[in-house]
Amino acid sequence: MAVALWLIGVHAAPPWAASLALMVNTAIASCFQLRIARRVTDIRSATRAVWRASVWIAAGFCALAFVPLLPKPAVAAFVFMVVVAALLHAVGDMLRSAGR
């Protein structure tokens, strides 16, 4: 939620961008959480899941780092970057929760 509010407050994103990011996150988690969690069966696979989660989450934040570089009227590019960042972060979050 903080990232979505940051996009709106700092980068003057359209207000619906926060809702879009949350919808993407919810949809991905609803569809794939169990599939990802089934792969974690012991401590070793949990450790790998947490390490992979950190890479996915970092990639999501790297995608958000490119948002300020986008031209201001490019709403389509902005929406694309928000969706990509939300997807990357959602996968990382699912891996992290599976590795707990």
C-alpha positions as CSV (number, residue, x, y, z in Angstrom):
1,M,0.0,0.0,0.0
2,A,2.8,2.4,0.8
3,V,4.3,2.0,-2.7
4,A,1.0,2.7,-4.3
5,L,0.6,5.9,-2.2
6,W,4.1,6.9,-3.1
7,L,3.3,6.6,-6.8
8,I,0.3,8.9,-6.4
9,G,1.9,11.4,-4.0
10,V,5.4,11.8,-5.4
11,H,5.0,11.1,-9.1
12,A,1.5,12.5,-9.6
13,A,0.2,9.2,-10.8
14,P,-3.5,8.8,-11.6
15,P,-5.4,7.8,-8.5
16,W,-6.5,4.6,-10.0
17,A,-2.9,3.4,-10.3
18,A,-2.9,2.4,-6.6
19,S,-6.1,0.3,-7.2
20,L,-4.5,-1.3,-10.3
21,A,-1.4,-2.4,-8.3
22,L,-3.5,-3.8,-5.5
23,M,-5.8,-5.7,-7.9
24,V,-2.8,-7.2,-9.7
25,N,-1.3,-8.3,-6.4
26,T,-4.5,-9.8,-5.2
27,A,-5.2,-11.6,-8.4
28,I,-1.8,-13.1,-8.7
29,A,-1.8,-14.2,-5.0
30,S,-5.2,-15.8,-5.4
31,C,-4.3,-17.8,-8.4
32,F,-0.7,-18.9,-7.6
33,Q,-0.1,-18.9,-3.9
34,L,-0.8,-22.6,-3.4
35,R,1.2,-23.7,-6.4
36,I,4.3,-21.8,-5.1
37,A,3.8,-23.0,-1.5
38,R,3.7,-26.7,-2.6
39,R,7.3,-26.5,-3.7
40,V,8.5,-25.8,-0.2
41,T,8.8,-29.1,1.7
42,D,11.8,-28.7,4.0
43,I,14.3,-26.2,5.4
44,R,16.5,-26.3,2.3
45,S,13.7,-25.5,-0.1
46,A,12.4,-22.9,2.3
47,T,15.8,-21.2,2.3
48,R,15.9,-21.2,-1.5
49,A,12.4,-19.8,-1.6
50,V,13.3,-16.9,0.7
51,W,16.5,-16.1,-1.3
52,R,14.5,-16.2,-4.6
53,A,11.9,-14.0,-2.9
54,S,14.5,-11.3,-2.2
55,V,15.5,-11.3,-5.8
56,W,11.9,-11.0,-7.1
57,I,11.1,-8.2,-4.6
58,A,14.3,-6.4,-5.5
59,A,13.5,-6.6,-9.2
60,G,10.1,-5.1,-8.4
61,F,11.6,-2.2,-6.7
62,C,14.1,-1.8,-9.5
63,A,11.2,-1.6,-11.9
64,L,9.7,1.2,-9.8
65,A,13.0,3.0,-9.9
66,F,12.4,3.6,-13.6
67,V,9.1,5.3,-13.1
68,P,10.6,8.8,-12.5
69,L,12.4,8.4,-15.9
70,L,9.2,8.1,-17.8
71,P,7.9,11.1,-19.6
72,K,5.0,12.7,-17.7
73,P,2.2,12.3,-20.3
74,A,3.1,8.6,-21.0
75,V,0.2,7.1,-19.0
76,A,0.5,3.7,-20.9
77,A,4.2,3.4,-20.1
78,F,3.4,4.3,-16.5
79,V,0.7,1.7,-16.2
80,F,2.9,-0.9,-17.8
81,M,5.7,-0.2,-15.2
82,V,3.3,-0.3,-12.3
83,V,1.9,-3.7,-13.5
84,V,5.3,-5.1,-14.0
85,A,6.5,-4.0,-10.5
86,A,3.3,-5.3,-8.9
87,L,3.8,-8.7,-10.6
88,L,7.4,-9.0,-9.6
89,H,6.6,-8.0,-6.0
90,A,3.6,-10.3,-5.8
91,V,5.8,-13.3,-6.9
92,G,8.4,-12.3,-4.4
93,D,5.9,-12.0,-1.6
94,M,4.4,-15.4,-2.3
95,L,7.8,-17.0,-2.3
96,R,8.7,-15.3,1.0
97,S,5.5,-16.4,2.7
98,A,6.0,-19.9,1.4
99,G,9.5,-20.0,2.9
100,R,8.4,-19.1,6.4
